[in-house]
Amino acid sequence: MKIEPKGYDYKGRFISYWQQIVEVEELNDGGEHLEVGPGTGFLSGRLKERGLDVQTLDMDEAVGPDILASVLAVPVENGFFESASAFEVLEHLPFQ
C-alpha cells in the first residue's frame, strides 16, 4: 500500500523534522529554545517531549505562537534564549 502525502506533512518533511531535532539538541545546553515559524507545531511539540523548554514566535496569530511578532523585530533581549531556529522561514521573508 502506497501512502500519499496529505498537505503540509509528508515523508520528506518528517525526515527534515528529525534533522532539525538533532541540530537543536546539539546546540542547546539546557536553556530556552526559540522556534521561529512553528508551522503546525510538530517540531516544538517533539522538542518539548524531549525535555527542552521551547517558546515559539510567529507573526500569524492563527498559528498560536507564544510570542506574536515578526522575525525581523524579535521583542526579546539578546542572550535571552540559549538557542533559536528558523526552519522553513527564509522563503517567507521579503527579498531585496
Backbone as XML, in Angstrom:
<?xml version="1.0"?>
<chain id="A" units="angstrom">
  <residue number="1" name="MET">
    <atom name="N" x="0.836" y="-1.167" z="0.000"/>
    <atom name="CA" x="0.000" y="0.000" z="0.000"/>
    <atom name="C" x="0.893" y="1.246" z="0.000"/>
  </residue>
  <residue number="2" name="LYS">
    <atom name="N" x="0.655" y="2.150" z="-0.929"/>
    <atom name="CA" x="1.396" y="3.401" z="-1.016"/>
    <atom name="C" x="0.624" y="4.492" z="-0.282"/>
  </residue>
  <residue number="3" name="ILE">
    <atom name="N" x="1.324" y="5.201" z="0.587"/>
    <atom name="CA" x="0.699" y="6.295" z="1.329"/>
    <atom name="C" x="1.039" y="7.593" z="0.614"/>
  </residue>
  <residue number="4" name="GLU">
    <atom name="N" x="0.021" y="8.311" z="0.216"/>
    <atom name="CA" x="0.199" y="9.574" z="-0.492"/>
    <atom name="C" x="0.332" y="10.716" z="0.513"/>
  </residue>
  <residue number="5" name="PRO">
    <atom name="N" x="1.172" y="11.717" z="0.190"/>
    <atom name="CA" x="1.283" y="12.880" z="1.079"/>
    <atom name="C" x="-0.027" y="13.649" z="1.141"/>
  </residue>
  <residue number="6" name="LYS">
    <atom name="N" x="-0.302" y="14.178" z="2.322"/>
    <atom name="CA" x="-1.507" y="14.993" z="2.515"/>
    <atom name="C" x="-1.100" y="16.350" z="3.051"/>
  </residue>
  <residue number="7" name="GLY">
    <atom name="N" x="-1.214" y="17.349" z="2.222"/>
    <atom name="CA" x="-0.956" y="18.712" z="2.663"/>
    <atom name="C" x="0.482" y="18.967" z="3.053"/>
  </residue>
  <residue number="8" name="TYR">
    <atom name="N" x="0.665" y="19.620" z="4.158"/>
    <atom name="CA" x="1.959" y="20.121" z="4.597"/>
    <atom name="C" x="2.940" y="19.016" z="4.976"/>
  </residue>
  <residue number="9" name="ASP">
    <atom name="N" x="2.478" y="18.012" z="5.694"/>
    <atom name="CA" x="3.367" y="16.963" z="6.186"/>
    <atom name="C" x="3.430" y="15.790" z="5.213"/>
  </residue>
  <residue number="10" name="TYR">
    <atom name="N" x="4.646" y="15.397" z="4.890"/>
    <atom name="CA" x="4.887" y="14.260" z="4.003"/>
    <atom name="C" x="6.226" y="13.647" z="4.422"/>
  </residue>
  <residue number="11" name="LYS">
    <atom name="N" x="6.595" y="12.521" z="3.831"/>
    <atom name="CA" x="7.783" y="11.781" z="4.245"/>
    <atom name="C" x="9.037" y="12.664" z="4.294"/>
  </residue>
  <residue number="12" name="GLY">
    <atom name="N" x="9.275" y="13.441" z="3.260"/>
    <atom name="CA" x="10.456" y="14.296" z="3.220"/>
    <atom name="C" x="10.485" y="15.306" z="4.349"/>
  </residue>
  <residue number="13" name="ARG">
    <atom name="N" x="9.332" y="15.845" z="4.698"/>
    <atom name="CA" x="9.277" y="16.816" z="5.784"/>
    <atom name="C" x="9.579" y="16.136" z="7.124"/>
  </residue>
  <residue number="14" name="PHE">
    <atom name="N" x="9.114" y="14.904" z="7.315"/>
    <atom name="CA" x="9.394" y="14.207" z="8.563"/>
    <atom name="C" x="10.885" y="13.891" z="8.687"/>
  </residue>
  <residue number="15" name="ILE">
    <atom name="N" x="11.545" y="13.608" z="7.574"/>
    <atom name="CA" x="12.997" y="13.416" z="7.598"/>
    <atom name="C" x="13.656" y="14.722" z="8.017"/>
  </residue>
  <residue number="16" name="SER">
    <atom name="N" x="13.162" y="15.831" z="7.500"/>
    <atom name="CA" x="13.672" y="17.154" z="7.866"/>
    <atom name="C" x="13.438" y="17.432" z="9.354"/>
  </residue>
  <residue number="17" name="TYR">
    <atom name="N" x="12.275" y="17.074" z="9.875"/>
    <atom name="CA" x="11.987" y="17.259" z="11.310"/>
    <atom name="C" x="13.036" y="16.538" z="12.157"/>
  </residue>
  <residue number="18" name="TRP">
    <atom name="N" x="13.365" y="15.301" z="11.770"/>
    <atom name="CA" x="14.341" y="14.527" z="12.524"/>
    <atom name="C" x="15.673" y="15.271" z="12.572"/>
  </residue>
  <residue number="19" name="GLN">
    <atom name="N" x="16.122" y="15.784" z="11.419"/>
    <atom name="CA" x="17.381" y="16.519" z="11.360"/>
    <atom name="C" x="17.309" y="17.791" z="12.201"/>
  </residue>
  <residue number="20" name="GLN">
    <atom name="N" x="16.180" y="18.467" z="12.178"/>
    <atom name="CA" x="16.015" y="19.685" z="12.960"/>
    <atom name="C" x="16.109" y="19.388" z="14.457"/>
  </residue>
  <residue number="21" name="ILE">
    <atom name="N" x="15.488" y="18.305" z="14.893"/>
    <atom name="CA" x="15.555" y="17.897" z="16.306"/>
    <atom name="C" x="17.002" y="17.651" z="16.710"/>
  </residue>
  <residue number="22" name="VAL">
    <atom name="N" x="17.736" y="16.926" z="15.888"/>
    <atom name="CA" x="19.147" y="16.636" z="16.167"/>
    <atom name="C" x="19.950" y="17.927" z="16.284"/>
  </residue>
  <residue number="23" name="GLU">
    <atom name="N" x="19.763" y="18.844" z="15.336"/>
    <atom name="CA" x="20.507" y="20.105" z="15.340"/>
    <atom name="C" x="20.200" y="20.931" z="16.590"/>
  </residue>
  <residue number="24" name="VAL">
    <atom name="N" x="18.941" y="21.051" z="16.941"/>
    <atom name="CA" x="18.564" y="21.853" z="18.112"/>
    <atom name="C" x="19.127" y="21.228" z="19.385"/>
  </residue>
  <residue number="25" name="GLU">
    <atom name="N" x="19.012" y="19.929" z="19.523"/>
    <atom name="CA" x="19.526" y="19.275" z="20.730"/>
    <atom name="C" x="21.046" y="19.433" z="20.848"/>
  </residue>
  <residue number="26" name="GLU">
    <atom name="N" x="21.762" y="19.420" z="19.729"/>
    <atom name="CA" x="23.213" y="19.593" z="19.770"/>
    <atom name="C" x="23.605" y="21.018" z="20.157"/>
  </residue>
  <residue number="27" name="LEU">
    <atom name="N" x="22.792" y="22.004" z="19.766"/>
    <atom name="CA" x="23.099" y="23.405" z="20.053"/>
    <atom name="C" x="22.670" y="23.847" z="21.441"/>
  </residue>
  <residue number="28" name="ASN">
    <atom name="N" x="21.642" y="23.223" z="21.978"/>
    <atom name="CA" x="21.043" y="23.689" z="23.222"/>
    <atom name="C" x="21.637" y="22.941" z="24.405"/>
  </residue>
  <residue number="29" name="ASP">
    <atom name="N" x="22.043" y="23.695" z="25.422"/>
    <atom name="CA" x="22.654" y="23.097" z="26.602"/>
    <atom name="C" x="21.766" y="23.279" z="27.834"/>
  </residue>
  <residue number="30" name="GLY">
    <atom name="N" x="20.455" y="23.093" z="27.633"/>
    <atom name="CA" x="19.540" y="23.145" z="28.763"/>
    <atom name="C" x="18.794" y="24.448" z="28.941"/>
  </residue>
  <residue number="31" name="GLY">
    <atom name="N" x="19.052" y="25.435" z="28.081"/>
    <atom name="CA" x="18.351" y="26.707" z="28.200"/>
    <atom name="C" x="17.106" y="26.739" z="27.334"/>
  </residue>
  <residue number="32" name="GLU">
    <atom name="N" x="16.493" y="27.897" z="27.286"/>
    <atom name="CA" x="15.283" y="28.114" z="26.477"/>
    <atom name="C" x="15.638" y="28.077" z="24.994"/>
  </residue>
  <residue number="33" name="HIS">
    <atom name="N" x="14.750" y="27.510" z="24.206"/>
    <atom name="CA" x="14.913" y="27.490" z="22.747"/>
    <atom name="C" x="13.778" y="28.291" z="22.122"/>
  </residue>
  <residue number="34" name="LEU">
    <atom name="N" x="14.109" y="29.099" z="21.119"/>
    <atom name="CA" x="13.112" y="29.859" z="20.382"/>
    <atom name="C" x="12.948" y="29.242" z="18.999"/>
  </residue>
  <residue number="35" name="GLU">
    <atom name="N" x="11.729" y="28.824" z="18.692"/>
    <atom name="CA" x="11.439" y="28.338" z="17.345"/>
    <atom name="C" x="10.661" y="29.424" z="16.611"/>
  </residue>
  <residue number="36" name="VAL">
    <atom name="N" x="11.259" y="29.962" z="15.558"/>
    <atom name="CA" x="10.616" y="30.964" z="14.721"/>
    <atom name="C" x="9.880" y="30.238" z="13.604"/>
  </residue>
  <residue number="37" name="GLY">
    <atom name="N" x="8.608" y="30.582" z="13.420"/>
    <atom name="CA" x="7.812" y="29.946" z="12.375"/>
    <atom name="C" x="7.461" y="28.508" z="12.708"/>
  </residue>
  <residue number="38" name="PRO">
    <atom name="N" x="6.687" y="28.279" z="13.757"/>
    <atom name="CA" x="6.410" y="26.918" z="14.211"/>
    <atom name="C" x="5.507" y="26.088" z="13.301"/>
  </residue>
  <residue number="39" name="GLY">
    <atom name="N" x="4.903" y="26.695" z="12.303"/>
    <atom name="CA" x="4.059" y="25.915" z="11.386"/>
    <atom name="C" x="2.972" y="25.157" z="12.118"/>
  </residue>
  <residue number="40" name="THR">
    <atom name="N" x="2.965" y="23.844" z="11.959"/>
    <atom name="CA" x="1.944" y="23.005" z="12.574"/>
    <atom name="C" x="2.198" y="22.727" z="14.054"/>
  </residue>
  <residue number="41" name="GLY">
    <atom name="N" x="3.373" y="23.118" z="14.547"/>
    <atom name="CA" x="3.724" y="22.863" z="15.946"/>
    <atom name="C" x="4.377" y="21.511" z="16.161"/>
  </residue>
  <residue number="42" name="PHE">
    <atom name="N" x="4.619" y="20.783" z="15.095"/>
    <atom name="CA" x="5.190" y="19.440" z="15.221"/>
    <atom name="C" x="6.558" y="19.481" z="15.885"/>
  </residue>
  <residue number="43" name="LEU">
    <atom name="N" x="7.455" y="20.328" z="15.381"/>
    <atom name="CA" x="8.816" y="20.368" z="15.911"/>
    <atom name="C" x="8.843" y="20.802" z="17.371"/>
  </residue>
  <residue number="44" name="SER">
    <atom name="N" x="8.169" y="21.893" z="17.704"/>
    <atom name="CA" x="8.184" y="22.355" z="19.095"/>
    <atom name="C" x="7.565" y="21.308" z="20.021"/>
  </residue>
  <residue number="45" name="GLY">
    <atom name="N" x="6.552" y="20.620" z="19.541"/>
    <atom name="CA" x="5.940" y="19.555" z="20.343"/>
    <atom name="C" x="6.908" y="18.429" z="20.638"/>
  </residue>
  <residue number="46" name="ARG">
    <atom name="N" x="7.669" y="18.007" z="19.624"/>
    <atom name="CA" x="8.633" y="16.926" z="19.831"/>
    <atom name="C" x="9.772" y="17.377" z="20.726"/>
  </residue>
  <residue number="47" name="LEU">
    <atom name="N" x="10.220" y="18.630" z="20.543"/>
    <atom name="CA" x="11.297" y="19.136" z="21.396"/>
    <atom name="C" x="10.854" y="19.198" z="22.853"/>
  </residue>
  <residue number="48" name="LYS">
    <atom name="N" x="9.629" y="19.619" z="23.096"/>
    <atom name="CA" x="9.095" y="19.667" z="24.463"/>
    <atom name="C" x="9.012" y="18.259" z="25.049"/>
  </residue>
  <residue number="49" name="GLU">
    <atom name="N" x="8.587" y="17.288" z="24.242"/>
    <atom name="CA" x="8.527" y="15.894" z="24.698"/>
    <atom name="C" x="9.908" y="15.389" z="25.101"/>
  </residue>
  <residue number="50" name="ARG">
    <atom name="N" x="10.943" y="15.922" z="24.467"/>
    <atom name="CA" x="12.316" y="15.502" z="24.732"/>
    <atom name="C" x="12.965" y="16.323" z="25.848"/>
  </residue>
  <residue number="51" name="GLY">
    <atom name="N" x="12.157" y="17.173" z="26.524"/>
    <atom name="CA" x="12.620" y="17.879" z="27.709"/>
    <atom name="C" x="13.156" y="19.282" z="27.491"/>
  </residue>
  <residue number="52" name="LEU">
    <atom name="N" x="13.060" y="19.819" z="26.282"/>
    <atom name="CA" x="13.539" y="21.177" z="26.048"/>
    <atom name="C" x="12.455" y="22.197" z="26.388"/>
  </residue>
  <residue number="53" name="ASP">
    <atom name="N" x="12.884" y="23.346" z="26.898"/>
    <atom name="CA" x="11.981" y="24.476" z="27.111"/>
    <atom name="C" x="11.928" y="25.242" z="25.799"/>
  </residue>
  <residue number="54" name="VAL">
    <atom name="N" x="10.749" y="25.298" z="25.191"/>
    <atom name="CA" x="10.609" y="25.897" z="23.864"/>
    <atom name="C" x="9.540" y="26.978" z="23.883"/>
  </residue>
  <residue number="55" name="GLN">
    <atom name="N" x="9.860" y="28.122" z="23.280"/>
    <atom name="CA" x="8.873" y="29.161" z="23.003"/>
    <atom name="C" x="8.853" y="29.346" z="21.492"/>
  </residue>
  <residue number="56" name="THR">
    <atom name="N" x="7.690" y="29.704" z="20.972"/>
    <atom name="CA" x="7.551" y="29.903" z="19.538"/>
    <atom name="C" x="7.286" y="31.371" z="19.229"/>
  </residue>
  <residue number="57" name="LEU">
    <atom name="N" x="7.703" y="31.784" z="18.023"/>
    <atom name="CA" x="7.490" y="33.150" z="17.571"/>
    <atom name="C" x="6.954" y="33.094" z="16.144"/>
  </residue>
  <residue number="58" name="ASP">
    <atom name="N" x="5.876" y="33.821" z="15.895"/>
    <atom name="CA" x="5.320" y="33.918" z="14.550"/>
    <atom name="C" x="4.505" y="35.201" z="14.475"/>
  </residue>
  <residue number="59" name="MET">
    <atom name="N" x="4.360" y="35.716" z="13.257"/>
    <atom name="CA" x="3.547" y="36.923" z="13.088"/>
    <atom name="C" x="2.103" y="36.581" z="12.733"/>
  </residue>
  <residue number="60" name="ASP">
    <atom name="N" x="1.815" y="35.286" z="12.576"/>
    <atom name="CA" x="0.460" y="34.833" z="12.267"/>
    <atom name="C" x="-0.229" y="34.369" z="13.551"/>
  </residue>
  <residue number="61" name="GLU">
    <atom name="N" x="-1.180" y="35.150" z="14.014"/>
    <atom name="CA" x="-1.888" y="34.835" z="15.257"/>
    <atom name="C" x="-2.566" y="33.466" z="15.207"/>
  </residue>
  <residue number="62" name="ALA">
    <atom name="N" x="-3.005" y="33.040" z="14.012"/>
    <atom name="CA" x="-3.702" y="31.761" z="13.854"/>
    <atom name="C" x="-2.807" y="30.569" z="14.201"/>
  </residue>
  <residue number="63" name="VAL">
    <atom name="N" x="-1.500" y="30.750" z="14.124"/>
    <atom name="CA" x="-0.555" y="29.682" z="14.453"/>
    <atom name="C" x="-0.502" y="29.456" z="15.969"/>
  </residue>
  <residue number="64" name="GLY">
    <atom name="N" x="-0.866" y="30.483" z="16.736"/>
    <atom name="CA" x="-0.865" y="30.385" z="18.199"/>
    <atom name="C" x="0.525" y="30.440" z="18.813"/>
  </residue>
  <residue number="65" name="PRO">
    <atom name="N" x="1.368" y="31.371" z="18.356"/>
    <atom name="CA" x="2.729" y="31.437" z="18.908"/>
    <atom name="C" x="2.742" y="31.975" z="20.334"/>
  </residue>
  <residue number="66" name="ASP">
    <atom name="N" x="3.801" y="31.659" z="21.066"/>
    <atom name="CA" x="3.988" y="32.234" z="22.401"/>
    <atom name="C" x="4.292" y="33.721" z="22.288"/>
  </residue>
  <residue number="67" name="ILE">
    <atom name="N" x="5.040" y="34.088" z="21.253"/>
    <atom name="CA" x="5.399" y="35.488" z="21.001"/>
    <atom name="C" x="4.859" y="35.868" z="19.635"/>
  </residue>
  <residue number="68" name="LEU">
    <atom name="N" x="3.952" y="36.807" z="19.603"/>
    <atom name="CA" x="3.357" y="37.270" z="18.347"/>
    <atom name="C" x="4.183" y="38.456" z="17.853"/>
  </residue>
  <residue number="69" name="ALA">
    <atom name="N" x="5.046" y="38.201" z="16.863"/>
    <atom name="CA" x="5.933" y="39.241" z="16.348"/>
    <atom name="C" x="6.572" y="38.756" z="15.050"/>
  </residue>
  <residue number="70" name="SER">
    <atom name="N" x="7.214" y="39.682" z="14.366"/>
    <atom name="CA" x="7.963" y="39.368" z="13.156"/>
    <atom name="C" x="9.384" y="38.952" z="13.521"/>
  </residue>
  <residue number="71" name="VAL">
    <atom name="N" x="9.942" y="38.029" z="12.775"/>
    <atom name="CA" x="11.330" y="37.633" z="12.975"/>
    <atom name="C" x="12.270" y="38.795" z="12.657"/>
  </residue>
  <residue number="72" name="LEU">
    <atom name="N" x="11.779" y="39.782" z="11.937"/>
    <atom name="CA" x="12.586" y="40.954" z="11.610"/>
    <atom name="C" x="12.705" y="41.918" z="12.784"/>
  </residue>
  <residue number="73" name="ALA">
    <atom name="N" x="11.898" y="41.714" z="13.835"/>
    <atom name="CA" x="11.938" y="42.565" z="15.030"/>
    <atom name="C" x="11.556" y="41.725" z="16.247"/>
  </residue>
  <residue number="74" name="VAL">
    <atom name="N" x="12.442" y="40.836" z="16.663"/>
    <atom name="CA" x="12.172" y="39.933" z="17.788"/>
    <atom name="C" x="12.203" y="40.737" z="19.098"/>
  </residue>
  <residue number="75" name="PRO">
    <atom name="N" x="11.092" y="40.746" z="19.839"/>
    <atom name="CA" x="10.994" y="41.592" z="21.035"/>
    <atom name="C" x="11.539" y="40.952" z="22.317"/>
  </residue>
  <residue number="76" name="VAL">
    <atom name="N" x="12.757" y="40.438" z="22.258"/>
    <atom name="CA" x="13.402" y="39.883" z="23.452"/>
    <atom name="C" x="14.848" y="40.381" z="23.500"/>
  </residue>
  <residue number="77" name="GLU">
    <atom name="N" x="15.419" y="40.378" z="24.688"/>
    <atom name="CA" x="16.796" y="40.829" z="24.872"/>
    <atom name="C" x="17.770" y="39.827" z="24.264"/>
  </residue>
  <residue number="78" name="ASN">
    <atom name="N" x="18.886" y="40.340" z="23.753"/>
    <atom name="CA" x="19.945" y="39.460" z="23.261"/>
    <atom name="C" x="20.378" y="38.524" z="24.378"/>
  </residue>
  <residue number="79" name="GLY">
    <atom name="N" x="20.595" y="37.278" z="24.044"/>
    <atom name="CA" x="21.054" y="36.303" z="25.014"/>
    <atom name="C" x="19.956" y="35.668" z="25.847"/>
  </residue>
  <residue number="80" name="PHE">
    <atom name="N" x="18.702" y="36.070" z="25.633"/>
    <atom name="CA" x="17.600" y="35.503" z="26.424"/>
    <atom name="C" x="17.437" y="34.014" z="26.154"/>
  </residue>
  <residue number="81" name="PHE">
    <atom name="N" x="17.596" y="33.610" z="24.895"/>
    <atom name="CA" x="17.447" y="32.208" z="24.512"/>
    <atom name="C" x="18.806" y="31.546" z="24.355"/>
  </residue>
  <residue number="82" name="GLU">
    <atom name="N" x="18.902" y="30.307" z="24.792"/>
    <atom name="CA" x="20.116" y="29.510" z="24.618"/>
    <atom name="C" x="20.349" y="29.219" z="23.135"/>
  </residue>
  <residue number="83" name="SER">
    <atom name="N" x="19.247" y="28.932" z="22.435"/>
    <atom name="CA" x="19.337" y="28.610" z="21.009"/>
    <atom name="C" x="18.058" y="29.066" z="20.318"/>
  </residue>
  <residue number="84" name="ALA">
    <atom name="N" x="18.156" y="29.176" z="19.008"/>
    <atom name="CA" x="16.998" y="29.580" z="18.206"/>
    <atom name="C" x="17.061" y="28.873" z="16.860"/>
  </residue>
  <residue number="85" name="SER">
    <atom name="N" x="15.890" y="28.609" z="16.298"/>
    <atom name="CA" x="15.827" y="28.020" z="14.960"/>
    <atom name="C" x="14.747" y="28.718" z="14.156"/>
  </residue>
  <residue number="86" name="ALA">
    <atom name="N" x="14.977" y="28.748" z="12.849"/>
    <atom name="CA" x="14.014" y="29.356" z="11.927"/>
    <atom name="C" x="13.962" y="28.486" z="10.672"/>
  </residue>
  <residue number="87" name="PHE">
    <atom name="N" x="13.580" y="27.237" z="10.849"/>
    <atom name="CA" x="13.498" y="26.303" z="9.732"/>
    <atom name="C" x="12.297" y="26.640" z="8.858"/>
  </residue>
  <residue number="88" name="GLU">
    <atom name="N" x="12.470" y="26.577" z="7.561"/>
    <atom name="CA" x="11.391" y="26.821" z="6.596"/>
    <atom name="C" x="10.809" y="28.230" z="6.732"/>
  </residue>
  <residue number="89" name="VAL">
    <atom name="N" x="11.652" y="29.213" z="7.081"/>
    <atom name="CA" x="11.194" y="30.587" z="7.281"/>
    <atom name="C" x="11.719" y="31.523" z="6.197"/>
  </residue>
  <residue number="90" name="LEU">
    <atom name="N" x="12.935" y="31.317" z="5.767"/>
    <atom name="CA" x="13.596" y="32.233" z="4.838"/>
    <atom name="C" x="12.753" y="32.532" z="3.601"/>
  </residue>
  <residue number="91" name="GLU">
    <atom name="N" x="12.099" y="31.536" z="3.064"/>
    <atom name="CA" x="11.315" y="31.743" z="1.835"/>
    <atom name="C" x="10.077" y="32.614" z="2.053"/>
  </residue>
  <residue number="92" name="HIS">
    <atom name="N" x="9.747" y="32.905" z="3.310"/>
    <atom name="CA" x="8.578" y="33.754" z="3.603"/>
    <atom name="C" x="8.965" y="35.215" z="3.861"/>
  </residue>
  <residue number="93" name="LEU">
    <atom name="N" x="10.261" y="35.505" z="3.844"/>
    <atom name="CA" x="10.728" y="36.862" z="4.117"/>
    <atom name="C" x="10.889" y="37.637" z="2.818"/>
  </residue>
  <residue number="94" name="PRO">
    <atom name="N" x="10.713" y="38.965" z="2.880"/>
    <atom name="CA" x="10.906" y="39.778" z="1.684"/>
    <atom name="C" x="12.372" y="39.723" z="1.237"/>
  </residue>
  <residue number="95" name="PHE">
    <atom name="N" x="12.594" y="39.593" z="-0.042"/>
    <atom name="CA" x="13.950" y="39.519" z="-0.586"/>
    <atom name="C" x="14.211" y="40.757" z="-1.426"/>
  </residue>
  <residue number="96" name="GLN">
    <atom name="N" x="15.285" y="41.461" z="-1.076"/>
    <atom name="CA" x="15.606" y="42.690" z="-1.810"/>
    <atom name="C" x="17.042" y="42.654" z="-2.280"/>
  </residue>
</chain>
